[in-house]
Amino acid sequence: MLIHSLVQPKYFMPMHGEFSMLKEHRDMAIRMGMDEEDVFILRNGDVLEITRRGAQRAQPVPHGNILIDGLGVGDVGNIVLRDRKHLAEDGLMVVVVAFNDETGEVISGPDLISRGFVYVRESEGLMDGAKQ
């Protein structure tokens, strides 16, 4: 509200948040004295054209999701996305064990690496049990 009262915009377009947040931000601007016709909530692809004559919605532009991965843009495949979704939902547990090739004897390990599964410091008993 402070920024809004200091700037006193002629036109206002809430930019960030869920739709309910955008609506609340719009309602705040109207409560602070802005005309409802000068406050715009846009969706993906909508265009707001501001000229000397005023602000109005213009023809929408094509839009969609563009995935950025490292240096590439839009080159993330469905299999990679599926794997990332599984990792995000379930986490990952890696078991590292070194064996002697000739005897099959364990040289070192097992060591457990957990990512997104449990917080290791709070689950030492679980991790020790898994190593056994």
Secondary structure, DSSP 8 states (H G I E B T S, - for coil): -HHHHHH--SSB---SS-HHHHHHHHHHHHHTT--GGGB----TT-EEEEETTEEEEE---------EETTEES---HHHHHHHHHHHHH-EEEEEEEE-TTT--EEEEEEEEEESS--GGG-HHHHHHHH-
